[in-house]
């Protein structure tokens, strides 16, 4: 489909704005970076100039250039087309990306043949605009269409083995409490992974909780890359997780019966 991209395809394919007249007037913004070790948002005051029009778009979001006037760096705002998109989803998505990045650093420390790198992202709050909208911001990547790793036609077996190993690593490194899985790839970067956890909160409805962990364990293909980075075969872990799901469902049904009995009393 002509014009349908969610990431820049190449410098030649895109009509990038050029010159100061392609950007709006400088405006105040709050830059928010999630610091995962402190579990808090770091806020920096800055000034930005936002591009006057989108230069690329996909089914759900468009890409707009933005220049940070403090350091001169040009980034990309990912603007959603959904006017009812909850702002908390933007914060959650950036948090999940930060968790994925930390997991990638820990995974890479084990010396795998292929390293894993996630797209760094942060949030701008455009302070001078009505309702002070929060927007996701990423680097400007000249490249390639974005696609889920397992859906890329020419993806190598080595990359798929790395993906399976990384996913299993996040599950074991988190002491079986969450999984970072099924990311997309854009260029050499991974981005926008799924996140499923025992508590089932971060990420809202996209977080499938223990059921999401079960799906991962059923699908996982243990391979030589997993073995080389010191990961245990998860076949026995699946039995443990299914047991946990059964106990969780049983507890949920018990609470429902208790609530129903209380209402009827």
Backbone torsions as a table, in degrees:
resi	resn	phi	psi	omega
1	UNK	NA	122.3	-176.4
2	UNK	-62.7	132.3	178.1
3	UNK	83.8	-3.6	-176.1
4	UNK	-91.1	99.2	174.6
5	UNK	-140.6	150.8	174.8
6	UNK	-112.0	-9.5	171.9
7	UNK	-139.0	156.5	175.4
8	UNK	-54.9	136.3	-179.8
9	UNK	-85.7	-41.4	174.2
10	UNK	-172.3	163.4	-179.8
11	UNK	-61.9	-32.3	-177.9
12	UNK	-76.4	-33.0	-174.1
13	UNK	-77.2	-20.1	-172.9
14	UNK	-103.9	147.7	174.4
15	UNK	-98.7	81.5	-177.7
16	UNK	-75.3	140.7	175.6
17	UNK	-59.9	145.8	179.7
18	UNK	-133.9	134.3	177.3
19	UNK	93.0	158.8	-177.1
20	UNK	-63.1	-27.0	-177.6
21	UNK	-72.8	-8.8	177.7
22	UNK	-82.8	-10.1	-180.0
23	UNK	-111.7	151.9	175.3
24	UNK	-74.1	-178.0	178.6
25	UNK	-66.8	146.5	175.8
26	UNK	-56.2	141.3	-179.3
27	UNK	-142.5	153.4	-180.0
28	UNK	-70.6	143.8	177.5
29	UNK	-148.3	153.1	172.2
30	UNK	-104.6	123.5	176.3
31	UNK	-94.9	123.8	-178.7
32	UNK	-114.9	121.3	176.8
33	UNK	-116.8	128.1	-179.0
34	UNK	-82.3	119.4	177.8
35	UNK	-97.6	103.6	-169.3
36	UNK	-67.7	-34.8	-178.2
37	UNK	-67.5	-32.2	177.5
38	UNK	-92.9	-9.0	-176.9
39	UNK	53.4	49.1	178.6
40	UNK	-154.0	163.1	-179.7
41	UNK	-93.3	129.5	173.7
42	UNK	-92.2	127.2	-175.8
43	UNK	-111.5	130.2	177.8
44	UNK	-128.0	132.5	177.1
45	UNK	-81.6	136.1	-179.0
46	UNK	-150.3	179.3	175.9
47	UNK	-126.9	135.0	-177.5
48	UNK	-130.2	159.1	170.8
49	UNK	-124.1	122.4	-174.5
50	UNK	-98.0	138.0	177.8
51	UNK	-58.1	149.2	-175.4
52	UNK	-78.3	-17.9	-179.6
53	UNK	-151.0	162.2	176.9
54	UNK	-72.3	144.8	175.7
55	UNK	-110.5	-8.6	176.1
56	UNK	-160.0	159.3	-177.8
57	UNK	-158.5	160.2	176.3
58	UNK	-129.3	-159.0	-177.7
59	UNK	-70.6	-31.3	-171.0
60	UNK	-119.0	-21.2	-175.2
61	UNK	-143.5	157.8	174.5
62	UNK	-118.2	160.3	-178.2
63	UNK	-109.2	128.8	179.2
64	UNK	-130.4	131.0	176.9
65	UNK	-69.2	147.8	174.6
66	UNK	-144.2	135.2	178.5
67	UNK	-111.3	128.6	173.6
68	UNK	-82.3	114.3	-174.2
69	UNK	-72.5	-16.0	179.7
70	UNK	-74.6	-39.3	-178.4
71	UNK	-119.0	-3.6	177.3
72	UNK	80.6	-2.5	-177.3
73	UNK	-71.7	141.2	176.6
74	UNK	-105.4	127.0	-179.7
75	UNK	-122.1	-174.4	178.7
76	UNK	-125.3	125.9	170.9
77	UNK	-84.6	130.4	173.5
78	UNK	-97.9	101.8	-175.3
79	UNK	-96.7	122.8	179.3
80	UNK	-75.8	147.6	176.2
81	UNK	-87.9	-7.2	-177.9
82	UNK	-89.5	108.0	-178.1
83	UNK	-64.8	-21.7	-178.8
84	UNK	-99.0	12.0	-179.8
85	UNK	-62.6	119.5	-176.7
86	UNK	-63.2	134.2	-178.6
87	UNK	-63.7	-28.8	179.6
88	UNK	-63.5	-26.1	177.8
89	UNK	-65.4	-34.7	178.3
90	UNK	-64.4	-45.6	178.6
91	UNK	-63.8	-43.3	-179.2
92	UNK	-63.2	-42.0	-179.1
93	UNK	-62.5	-41.6	179.0
94	UNK	-68.5	-37.2	175.6
95	UNK	-60.8	-46.5	-179.3
96	UNK	-62.3	-39.8	177.7
97	UNK	-62.6	-37.1	178.5
98	UNK	-67.4	-40.3	176.4
99	UNK	-62.3	-44.3	179.3
100	UNK	-61.0	-41.1	179.8
101	UNK	-63.8	-42.2	177.6
102	UNK	-63.6	-43.5	178.0
103	UNK	-62.0	-37.5	178.9
104	UNK	-64.2	-42.3	178.2
105	UNK	-61.5	-42.9	179.3
106	UNK	-66.8	-40.0	177.9
107	UNK	-63.7	-45.9	-178.9
108	UNK	-62.0	-28.6	179.6
109	UNK	-64.8	-16.4	177.8
110	UNK	-85.2	-0.5	173.8
111	UNK	74.9	39.5	177.5
112	UNK	-68.0	159.0	-180.0
113	UNK	-63.4	-43.2	176.3
114	UNK	-104.4	125.7	177.5
115	UNK	-84.0	156.0	-179.4
116	UNK	-115.3	128.9	178.9
117	UNK	-134.4	128.5	178.0
118	UNK	-99.4	152.1	177.9
119	UNK	-63.5	122.9	175.7
120	UNK	-71.6	139.2	179.9
121	UNK	-146.0	160.9	179.4
122	UNK	-152.5	-173.3	-176.9
123	UNK	-123.4	137.1	165.4
124	UNK	-106.1	133.5	166.0
125	UNK	-103.0	116.0	-177.3
126	UNK	-82.3	94.5	-163.9
127	UNK	-69.9	-23.2	-175.8
128	UNK	-95.0	-0.5	-178.1
129	UNK	-95.3	156.6	177.4
130	UNK	-55.2	133.3	179.6
131	UNK	66.6	5.0	177.0
132	UNK	45.3	67.6	-175.7
133	UNK	-63.3	144.5	173.5
134	UNK	-99.8	133.9	-178.1
135	UNK	-131.7	144.3	175.1
136	UNK	-77.3	138.3	-177.4
137	UNK	-128.7	136.1	-179.1
138	UNK	-133.8	167.8	174.2
139	UNK	-65.3	158.6	172.5
140	UNK	-82.7	112.5	-177.3
141	UNK	-111.4	114.9	175.7
142	UNK	-83.4	117.1	-173.5
143	UNK	-177.6	-140.4	-45.6
144	UNK	151.7	149.5	173.6
145	UNK	-74.0	154.9	177.1
146	UNK	-98.4	137.0	179.3
147	UNK	-153.5	153.8	174.4
148	UNK	-60.6	137.6	-174.4
149	UNK	-52.1	-45.5	-175.2
150	UNK	-76.0	-4.9	179.1
151	UNK	-104.9	0.2	-178.9
152	UNK	-79.6	120.8	-173.6
153	UNK	-58.2	-39.2	-174.1
154	UNK	-102.8	19.6	179.1
155	UNK	-63.8	137.9	-177.1
156	UNK	-80.7	158.0	177.1
157	UNK	-64.3	-32.7	178.1
158	UNK	-62.6	-40.5	177.5
159	UNK	-66.4	-41.3	178.9
160	UNK	-65.6	-38.6	176.8
161	UNK	-64.9	-38.6	177.4
162	UNK	-64.1	-41.5	178.5
163	UNK	-61.4	-47.0	178.2
164	UNK	-60.5	-40.6	-179.1
165	UNK	-67.4	-43.3	-179.9
166	UNK	-63.1	-44.7	179.5
167	UNK	-59.2	-46.5	179.4
168	UNK	-64.0	-37.7	178.1
169	UNK	-59.3	-45.1	-178.6
170	UNK	-63.2	-35.4	179.4
171	UNK	-67.7	-45.0	-178.4
172	UNK	-76.5	-37.6	179.8
173	UNK	-65.9	-31.9	179.3
174	UNK	-85.5	10.4	-177.6
175	UNK	58.5	40.6	173.7
176	UNK	66.8	27.5	-179.3
177	UNK	-101.1	-20.3	177.1
178	UNK	-155.8	167.6	177.9
179	UNK	-138.1	132.5	170.5
180	UNK	-103.4	118.5	-170.0
181	UNK	-148.9	168.3	171.1
182	UNK	51.5	52.1	178.1
183	UNK	-77.3	168.7	167.9
184	UNK	-94.2	164.0	175.4
185	UNK	-122.2	136.0	172.0
186	UNK	-135.3	112.2	-173.3
187	UNK	64.8	-128.9	178.2
188	UNK	-92.5	0.2	-176.2
189	UNK	-97.9	152.6	166.0
190	UNK	-103.3	153.6	-178.2
191	UNK	-159.6	161.9	173.4
192	UNK	50.4	57.4	178.0
193	UNK	-76.3	163.7	167.8
194	UNK	-81.1	155.8	178.9
195	UNK	-139.3	118.5	178.0
196	UNK	-124.8	137.0	-175.1
197	UNK	-141.9	161.6	178.9
198	UNK	-59.8	-42.1	-178.5
199	UNK	-76.0	-21.5	171.1
200	UNK	66.3	26.6	-175.0
201	UNK	-104.8	-57.9	-174.3
202	UNK	-60.4	124.7	-178.7
203	UNK	100.2	-3.4	175.7
204	UNK	64.1	-136.4	-174.1
205	UNK	-68.1	-17.9	177.9
206	UNK	-73.5	-19.3	177.2
207	UNK	-85.7	109.4	-175.1
208	UNK	-90.0	9.7	173.9
209	UNK	61.9	-142.5	-177.2
210	UNK	-63.0	-32.4	177.6
211	UNK	-62.6	-37.6	176.6
212	UNK	-64.9	-37.7	176.5
213	UNK	-64.8	-40.1	179.1
214	UNK	-62.1	-43.1	179.9
215	UNK	-60.2	-43.8	178.2
216	UNK	-58.9	-48.1	-176.9
217	UNK	-65.2	-34.4	176.9
218	UNK	-68.0	-37.2	-174.0
219	UNK	-84.5	-25.6	-169.1
220	UNK	-58.6	137.2	176.3
221	UNK	-112.0	102.1	178.8
222	UNK	-66.8	135.2	-174.3
223	UNK	-143.3	-178.1	-175.5
224	UNK	-65.1	-33.0	177.3
225	UNK	-63.3	-42.0	176.5
226	UNK	-57.6	-46.2	-177.8
227	UNK	-63.9	-42.5	-176.2
228	UNK	-66.3	-28.5	177.7
229	UNK	-94.4	11.2	169.8
230	UNK	81.9	29.4	-178.7
231	UNK	-96.0	140.8	178.6
232	UNK	-77.7	146.9	174.8
233	UNK	-62.8	125.5	-172.2
234	UNK	-81.6	7.1	-176.3
235	UNK	-56.9	-41.3	178.9
236	UNK	-73.8	-27.1	-179.9
237	UNK	-67.8	-28.7	-179.0
238	UNK	-63.6	-42.9	179.0
239	UNK	-59.8	-41.8	179.7
240	UNK	-63.3	-42.2	-177.5
241	UNK	-70.3	-39.6	177.4
242	UNK	-62.0	-41.2	177.0
243	UNK	-59.7	-42.0	179.0
244	UNK	-63.7	-38.0	177.8
245	UNK	-64.7	-42.2	179.3
246	UNK	-61.7	-43.7	179.2
247	UNK	-65.1	-38.9	178.8
248	UNK	-63.7	-47.0	-179.5
249	UNK	-64.0	-39.5	179.4
250	UNK	-63.3	-42.6	178.4
251	UNK	-64.3	-39.3	179.6
252	UNK	-64.7	-43.1	179.1
253	UNK	-64.8	-35.7	178.9
254	UNK	-64.5	-42.7	179.0
255	UNK	-64.9	-38.0	178.9
256	UNK	-64.2	-43.9	179.2
257	UNK	-63.4	-38.9	179.7
258	UNK	-65.3	-43.0	179.6
259	UNK	-64.4	-43.1	-179.1
260	UNK	-62.7	-43.2	-179.7
261	UNK	-64.5	-36.7	179.9
262	UNK	-66.8	-39.3	-180.0
263	UNK	-66.5	-39.1	-177.9
264	UNK	-73.9	-21.4	-175.5
265	UNK	-68.4	NA	NA
